[in-house]
Amino acid sequence: GKALALDTPLATPDGWTTMADVAVGDQVLGADGRPTTVIATSEILLGRQCYEVEFSDGSVLVADALHQWSTHDRKARRSGRTPQVRTTEQIAATVRTETADRRANHSISNPAPLKLPEAVLPIAPYTFGAWLGDGHSAAARITSADPEVVWHIEADGYEVTPSGPLVYTVQLPQAPPLPARECVVCGATFQPRHTGSKACGRSCGGRSRFVSAGGETPVCTDCGEPSAAMRNGNAGRRCPQCRITTGSLTALLRTVGVLGNKHIPAGYLRASEAQRRALLAGLLDTDGTVTATGNCQYTSTSRQLAEDVRELVLSLGYRCSISSKPVRRRTDTSSIGYTLTFTTSDQVFRLERKALAHKERSRSDATARRSARYIVDVRPVPSVPVRCVSIDNADKLYLAGRTMVPTHNSTASMDFARNAAIRSNCASAIFSLEMSKIEIVMRLLSAEARVPLHVLRSGQLSDDDWTKLARRMGEISEAPIFVDDTPSMNLMEIRAKARRLKQRHDLKLIVVDYLQLMTS
């Protein structure tokens, strides 16, 4: 019953989904940066009290009154206590401190960097980032006054040649030469230009048509398919289709879809952390700066690229804000400059002069203050359709919104009942108006045996999992815990059932999941 608006974006290992579209079995990203499985979803809920929750980075999420957030209030931050789970309604009542300055009271810690596997990328991340920053939009050329940027591109394996004042052409590396072979006509040793070469020169080449021995159908070095339509030179080892799609760096940029349309494709935004850091370094080395106070800034006149870079920065666990202002440019589409600002003590630049400036100006206390975002306002809005999900990870936190805000999916009430019954032998009743009895029992088993819920659901348990379940099963079966999943119960029915349990088992705890689904 902790619900968000249907259009709320949810971060996934391969991009984005929405609260409306997510389904059981899908994977979303947790606050620990790791993929986590959706194990349950609610129906679309109507008529709920809804609020807009606004954060200090400008982002806004629409949640219902009972949606839960893991927040530090001012007292917890000052004393170093752990965060507490609070509902939207509770935060709305305490959104500002009672001090004279009325500062923001609640903060939510930044998520960890996304922990995703290494991706196969068509262009090396640093080089791609440098091209996005200072590259020519229509070709594989880059303008740079820093030779060090060129050195880093060459370190990625590309060939960089000057083509004008401060302008460099970036090319794919030349393919290694093929092994020498004998001419089928004269027997001389020669260097073949492609796998189908049979003769050493023009005169022997004509005669080789009448010689069947030696040679073979040329094979494309990219797709591995045989093709007779090879050309000489480096591109001559590719078939016509591969020459168009992968035959040069310009062809790769065209295939990726960024020629004339600079943006960061989803594959790069969900690559490994090392690959994303290399991409960010290329962007910052070309279009990034360090402010006098040690903040990192990136500026672009492309809103799409600015939004993509912000997602990249957020995916590395940093808080990032974006601002805009008019600039003088030749076209209306580039007449607004977008500036991204974030703070970190991590080494995010490769360019030595920028890395040194960042190190000298960075303040560790400033980074600590910016390791969280603050809730600056919670305001009631007209009710909208909402939905909630349940995920299979330890802290019950998943990332919501384009700015990846960690938000809570708590099973606190069930944990109370479980601990009261199993640890203290106190009779506990769970009246579930939302989940089935089987679902609740599986969650109890998962929590007690410490076996992931998705493993229980799939039935693919290891020997170790079976051992854990067997060890805890007796304790769970003997615990005085009672589950009733009768739908549409009203207060009088719950009261009557609770009274019987009190008479027979000395009931001590009642959990209703959740009150808003109860009928009058």
MOKA-V399675 format. One line per field, one symbol per residue. ss: DSSP state (~ for helix, > for strand, _ for the rest). psi: psi as a letter, one per 40 degrees, with the letter a starting at -180 (. if undefined). burial: 1 if it has 9 or more other C-alpha atoms within 8 Angstrom, else 0. A space follows every 10 residues. Layout:
ss=???
psi=???
burial=???
//
This chain:
ss=___>>___>> >>__>>>>__ ______>>>> ____>>>>>> >___>____> >>>>>____> >>>>___>>> >>_~~~~~~_ ___>>>>~~~ ~~~__>____ ___>__>>>_ __________ ____~~~~~~ ~~~~>_____ >>>___~~~~ ~~~~~___>> >>>>__>>>> >_________ >>______>> __________ _~~~~~~~~~ ________>_ _____>____ ___~~~~__~ ~~~~~~__~~ ~~~~~~____ _____~~~~_ __~~~~~~~~ ~~~~~~~>>> _____>>>>> __~~~~~~~~ ~~~~~____> >>>>>>____ _~~~_>>>>> >>________ _~~~~~~~~~ ~__~~~~~~_ _>>>>>>>>> >____>>_>> >_____>>>> ____>>>>__ _~~~~~~~~~ ~~~~___>>> >>____~~~~ ~~~~~~~~~_ __~~~~~~__ __~~~~~~~~ ~~~~~~~~__ >>>>_____> ~~~~~~~~~~ ~~~~~___>> >>>_~~~_>_
psi=fgiiidehih hieebiaidd eiiheihihi eeeiiihhei iiihhifihi ihhhieeeih ihiideiiih ihidddddef iiiihiiddd ddefdiieid efihdhihii iiihgiihih hdhhdddddd dddeihdeig iihhehdddd dddddeeihh hheihehihh iiihiiiiii ihhedeeihi hidieehdid addddddede hdiiiihihh edeeiihefi iiadeeeiid dddddeeidd ddddddfehe ghihidddef aidddddddd ddddddeiih ideeihihhi ehdddddddd ddddeeeihh ihiiiiihid idefehhhhh hihieiheid hddddddddd eihdddddde eiiiheihhi iihihiiiih igidefhihi ideghhiigi fddddddddd dddefhhihh hhediidddd ddddddddef hhddddddeg hidddddddd dedddddehg hhhhfhifii dddddddddd ddddefhdhh hhgideehi.
burial=1111110111 1110101110 0001001111 1111111111 1100100111 1111111011 1111111111 1111011000 0010111100 1100111000 0001111111 1111110010 0000111111 1111111001 1111000011 0111010111 0100001111 1100000100 0111100011 1111111111 0001101100 0000001111 0000001001 0100111110 0110111111 1111100110 0111001111 1110111111 1111111111 0001111111 1100110111 1111111111 1100000000 0001111111 1111100111 1001101110 1110011001 1111111100 0011111111 1110011111 1101111110 0001001111 1100111111 1111001001 0111110010 1111110000 1000110110 0110010011 1011100011 1001000100 1100001011 1111000100
//
